[in-house]
Amino acid sequence: MQTDRRTFMAATGSAFAALLASGCMRYSGDPSGSLAASPYGPLQPDPAGLLDLPKGFSYRIISKLGDAMSDGGTVPDRADGMGCFDLGDGTIALVRNHELKVNHDAGGELAEGFDRNEAGAMLPGGTTNLVLDAATLEIVREFRSLGGTIRNCAGGITPWGTWLTCEEDVTNAGDGVMRDHGWVFEVPANAQGLVNPAPIKAMGRFNHEAACVDPVTGSVYLTEDRDDSLLYRYMPDAPGDLSSGGKLQALVADGVADSRNWRRLGMNPGSWVGVSWIDLDNVESPEDDLRVRGAAGGATLFARGEGIHMGDGELYFCCTSGGAKELGQIFRLAFAEDGSAQLQLFFESDDPTQFHYGDNLTVSPNGHLIVCEDQSGDVSTNHLRGITPAGEAYPLGWLTAETELAGACWSPDGKTLFVNAYSPTATLAITGPWVA
């Protein structure tokens, strides 16, 4: 079921206005895959040894691992995807994922949640909400908003003021836990504490990564962090009410069975193809074979779909290990007024110093993509990467600590970029002379 643009925008007006203010801009130009000089100049060493930024930029740590929270707990570790919301009363809210596994520390005992381990303890994964004074960015209150889940990796904001938090884990009931995992949960930005942990099972059970909502149709686009992943579309029966049920589909790119470009060229950087969608059945997938069945039905393969962001009439998503050099790709899906869409391989890295393993991404108010790198191994050199409308990558920041960057999102006024250092958790607010 779809709704027209005017009706849906009226129903979600103020929330979508904040979404637009956070940087939903349209791209133009052709990707070149080249390394560009930063419009902000070279990175300057951080005296504190955490995050190098260009001259004139600074950051502050607004929340970190072990800080006391308003609910009596402490800030958990492994901060990942995150969204920012205008609460309309002079405060803003960050809803922050924590990618915690079954036996990790939850930052205090959780009274409520979705599931427990075999010893009876509530599972530590979930979200925290940070309510900030919009003018000073001081914390007004900070608390657990979802518990009892596993590996809440990324997610996405909705036009109606909620955060979709996604489990990147498909542990089965009986394997150290009481219930099946691999779901999407919805957390209101204006939550006051722990919310009802209700999985939206119609959105499918798989190794979820991120989500974004088309404000025109209410459809949700979902990525999957697997080497043989698909791009999914969830079409709710009632736009804005995801738990009411709906249809799950997978994308078919015309003539492209495999977009990864690993052993053979599937798509040229810059090229466009038409798309269609196939319906998926048995979406609760007890065998964790949704992607396998989808590919057998003609769906296109992607290499570790991760961050996804909805813009104005288009969306962008990262494929972490895609490309001939396996360094990362970014795709763009553009929507036409008649409901059709086209897919472009917008960017493909050919050098690790240019772009290496892009993960979470957002769009800045000037229309540049901002991408969090997520390398792993003995040595990590994870950057915040900017990518121009012409498809040229440049360094915006360098996290000198041995961890990943995650959760990049903008304040509603477009003046502050929030981002997480994954572990030990540190949520940073970056300000500076952003290019208009």
Buried (B, 14 or more C-beta within 10 A) or exposed (E): EEBEEEEBBEBBEEBBBBBBBBBBBEBEEEBBBBBBEBBBEEBEEBEEEBBBBBEEBEBEBBBBBEBEBBBEBBBBBBBBBBBBBBBBEEBBBBBBBBBBEBEBEBBBEBEBBBBBBEEEBBBBBBBBBBBBEBEEBEBBBBBBBBBBBBBBBBBBBBBBBBBBBBBBBBBBEEEBBBBBBBBBBBBBBBBEEBBEBEBBBBBBBBBBBBBBBBBBBBBBBBBBBBBBBBBBBBBBEEBBEBBEEBBBBBBBBEEBEBBBBBEEEBBEBBBBBEBEBBEBEEBEBEEBEBBBBBBEEEBBBBBBBBBBBBBEBBBBBBBBBBBBBBBBBBBBBBBEEEEEBBBBBBBBBBEBEBBBBBBBBBBBBBBBBBBBBBBEEEEBEBBBBBBBBEBBBBBBBBBBBEBBBBBBBBBBBBEBBBBBBBBBBBBBBBBBEBEE
